[in-house]
Amino acid sequence: MAKILVVDDEKNILNTMKAILQDEGHTVYTVEKGNDAVQFIKSNECDVVFLDVWLPDIDGLEVLQRIKQIKQDVAVIMISGHGSIDIAVKSTRFGAYDFLEKPPSIERVITSLNNALEQIQLKRENILLKKNIAMEDEMIGNSPSMQEVKRIIDTAASTNARVFITGENGTGKELVARAIYRKSKRSDKPFIKVNCAAIPDELIESELFGHEKGSFTGAVARRLGKFELADKGTIFLDEICDMSPSAQAKVLRVLQEQQFERVGGNDVITVDVRVIAATNVDVKEAIEQGRFREDLYYRLNVIPIYVPPLSERREDIPLLVDYFLEKFAREHGLGIKQMDDSAMD
């Protein structure tokens, strides 16, 4: 559960917000002044701040800027009883995640909070991703076929073109997708992976495009989809040939227009997303059988990458063996072992 700070000089607002958020299972702290909020952020871990625009000591917009200087990854949701478009625009420019009018409804508070927490999680996952060993170092192999894969990765990373990766299970299709992302100009934006084969047909559209409250049984609040969360970044659609026909049609529209509607909604959402897709099946066969749209395939297959299995690059096996021996030895604090030559035969 999240750690949340509520900053407001109206005690009834503080108490109401605290009750709503605690009912959701979160840890809630409250302060009435801007300076106290800044000191709290300096001294404590915090995920989300609900911040009043009008405070008795410091302007809320100034508090927002100070919070962002101290901890960039804290989501700040502004609240105001005398809001204006100008203040809302300034709040967004200074880094606020959302802007709520007083008194905010329980539904509005919870929806804004849940969306903010999901975005925070994505940002933190991307920070961890960048701290890991560079993905290209994980792509072991000097065979001609692997050198060609690495060459195409570099080409793809220098563009915003869509990429379609094919190859058997376990060949490293996700590594290829992440390597392209890490080398691209979008590397400071989200990387969102969607395993299309693992999501039931009846939920795939909600997962990809989000949904509005009440759009289906169990939709108790608005939820942002993966395309919306990946805005300005990269979305990796793994096992895309397993996607339902209706979801394929919606993905095709996003590729054509960069727009979609959430499930159960009428508002048109515009996004800027780089799409990388992958599959382990014979795409042409899937098209012939009517399981995959040919027009979607051609929209995705701008830069094709085939990742060969080990059976097609046997000369890379010794390099892979050495890599994993060293990796496992390092992880378990063991001396580096050598593989007997006879085991290579």
VEXZA-979566 format. One line per 5 residues: their letters; for each residue x, y, z of C-alpha. Coordinates in steps of 0.5 Angstrom, whole numbers. Layout:
<sites>
A> X:Y:Z  ...;
</sites>
This chain:
<sites>
MAKIL> 0:0:0  2:7:-1  5:13:3  1:19:2  1:26:5;
VVDDE> -5:31:5  -3:38:5  -9:43:7  -11:48:12  -18:46:12;
KNILN> -19:41:18  -26:38:15  -22:37:8  -16:34:12  -21:29:16;
TMKAI> -25:27:10  -19:25:5  -15:22:11  -22:17:12  -22:16:4;
LQDEG> -15:14:3  -15:10:10  -21:6:8  -17:4:1  -11:1:6;
HTVYT> -6:7:5  -2:10:10  -4:17:11  0:23:14  -3:30:14;
VEKGN> 0:37:15  -4:44:14  2:49:12  7:49:6  13:49:9;
DAVQF> 11:43:14  10:39:7  17:41:4  20:39:11  16:32:11;
IKSNE> 18:30:4  25:32:6  25:27:12  20:21:10  19:17:4;
CDVVF> 12:19:0  9:16:-6  3:21:-7  2:28:-5  -5:31:-5;
LDVWL> -4:39:-4  -8:45:-4  -7:51:-8  -8:56:-3  -4:55:4;
PDIDG> -3:60:9  4:61:9  7:59:2  3:58:-5  1:51:-7;
LEVLQ> 5:52:-14  11:54:-10  11:48:-6  9:43:-12  16:46:-15;
RIKQI> 20:45:-8  17:38:-8  19:36:-15  26:39:-14  27:34:-7;
KQDVA> 24:28:-10  22:28:-18  18:21:-17  13:23:-12  6:24:-16;
VIMIS> 3:31:-13  -5:32:-14  -7:39:-13  -14:40:-10  -17:47:-10;
GHGSI> -24:50:-8  -23:56:-13  -19:53:-19  -18:56:-26  -16:54:-32;
DIAVK> -9:58:-31  -8:55:-25  -9:48:-27  -5:49:-33  1:52:-29;
STRFG> 0:46:-24  1:41:-30  7:45:-33  10:45:-26  10:37:-26;
AYDFL> 3:36:-22  0:29:-24  -8:31:-23  -12:37:-21  -18:36:-17;
EKPPS> -24:41:-15  -26:41:-8  -30:38:-5  -27:32:-9  -32:26:-10;
IERVI> -29:19:-7  -29:16:-14  -25:22:-17  -20:21:-11  -19:14:-12;
TSLNN> -19:14:-19  -14:19:-19  -10:16:-14  -10:9:-17  -8:12:-24;
ALEQI> -2:16:-21  0:10:-17  0:6:-23  5:11:-27  9:11:-21;
QLKRE> 10:4:-21  12:4:-29  17:10:-27  21:6:-22  21:0:-26;
NILLK> 24:3:-32  29:6:-27  31:-1:-25  31:-3:-32  36:2:-33;
KNIAM> 41:0:-27  41:-7:-30  47:-10:-34  46:-7:-41  41:-11:-45;
EDEMI> 46:-11:-51  51:-15:-46  46:-20:-45  46:-22:-53  51:-26:-53;
GNSPS> 54:-29:-60  59:-27:-65  56:-32:-71  54:-28:-77  46:-29:-76;
MQEVK> 47:-25:-69  52:-20:-72  46:-19:-77  41:-18:-71  45:-13:-67;
RIIDT> 46:-9:-73  39:-9:-74  38:-7:-67  42:-1:-68  38:1:-74;
AASTN> 32:0:-71  34:4:-65  36:10:-69  28:11:-72  21:11:-69;
ARVFI> 19:5:-74  15:0:-72  19:-7:-71  16:-14:-72  21:-19:-68;
TGENG> 20:-27:-70  23:-33:-67  22:-39:-63  21:-39:-55  27:-38:-51;
TGKEL> 31:-34:-57  31:-27:-54  26:-23:-57  24:-19:-51  32:-18:-50;
VARAI> 32:-15:-57  26:-11:-56  29:-8:-50  35:-7:-53  32:-3:-58;
YRKSK> 28:1:-53  35:2:-49  38:5:-55  33:9:-57  31:17:-56;
RSDKP> 25:14:-52  29:11:-47  27:16:-42  20:14:-43  16:8:-41;
FIKVN> 17:1:-43  11:-3:-43  11:-10:-44  4:-14:-46  4:-21:-46;
CAAIP> -2:-22:-51  -2:-30:-50  -3:-29:-42  -9:-24:-42  -16:-27:-43;
DELIE> -20:-25:-50  -25:-22:-46  -20:-17:-42  -15:-16:-47  -18:-9:-50;
SELFG> -19:-7:-43  -12:-8:-41  -9:-5:-48  -14:1:-48  -17:2:-41;
HEKGS> -24:2:-39  -29:7:-36  -33:6:-29  -39:1:-30  -37:-1:-37;
FTGAV> -37:-8:-35  -38:-13:-29  -32:-11:-24  -30:-4:-27  -31:0:-21;
ARRLG> -27:5:-23  -24:8:-29  -17:5:-31  -12:7:-36  -10:2:-41;
KFELA> -3:0:-43  -3:4:-49  -4:11:-45  1:9:-40  6:8:-45;
DKGTI> 5:15:-48  11:18:-51  15:11:-50  15:4:-53  10:-2:-52;
FLDEI> 12:-9:-53  6:-13:-56  9:-20:-54  6:-26:-58  1:-21:-62;
CDMSP> -2:-27:-66  -5:-29:-60  -9:-23:-60  -17:-23:-61  -19:-20:-67;
SAQAK> -23:-14:-64  -17:-12:-61  -13:-13:-67  -18:-8:-70  -17:-3:-65;
VLRVL> -9:-4:-65  -9:-3:-73  -13:4:-71  -8:6:-66  -3:5:-71;
QEQQF> -6:9:-77  -9:15:-73  -5:14:-66  -12:15:-63  -17:10:-59;
ERVGG> -23:10:-54  -23:7:-47  -28:1:-46  -34:4:-45  -32:11:-46;
NDVIT> -33:16:-52  -27:21:-51  -22:20:-56  -15:19:-53  -9:21:-57;
VDVRV> -2:18:-56  5:18:-59  7:11:-58  13:7:-61  10:-1:-62;
IAATN> 15:-7:-62  11:-13:-63  13:-21:-63  11:-28:-64  13:-35:-64;
VDVKE> 9:-37:-69  9:-38:-77  6:-31:-79  4:-32:-86  0:-39:-84;
AIEQG> -3:-35:-78  -6:-30:-84  -8:-35:-88  -12:-39:-83  -15:-32:-81;
RFRED> -12:-32:-74  -8:-25:-76  -10:-19:-80  -6:-18:-86  -6:-11:-86;
LYYRL> -4:-11:-78  2:-15:-80  4:-10:-86  3:-4:-81  8:-7:-76;
NVIPI> 13:-11:-80  17:-4:-82  23:-7:-79  23:-14:-79  28:-18:-74;
YVPPL> 29:-26:-74  32:-28:-68  35:-35:-70  35:-41:-65  42:-44:-62;
SERRE> 41:-50:-68  42:-44:-73  48:-41:-69  52:-47:-66  58:-43:-66;
DIPLL> 55:-39:-60  54:-44:-55  61:-44:-52  60:-36:-51  54:-38:-48;
VDYFL> 56:-43:-43  62:-39:-41  57:-33:-40  52:-37:-36  58:-40:-32;
EKFAR> 61:-34:-30  54:-31:-28  52:-36:-24  59:-37:-20  58:-29:-19;
EHGLG> 51:-30:-16  53:-35:-12  60:-33:-9  63:-39:-13  70:-40:-16;
IKQMD> 69:-40:-24  68:-47:-27  70:-49:-33  66:-54:-38  69:-60:-40;
DSAMD> 71:-60:-48  67:-67:-48  61:-63:-46  61:-59:-52  61:-64:-57;
</sites>
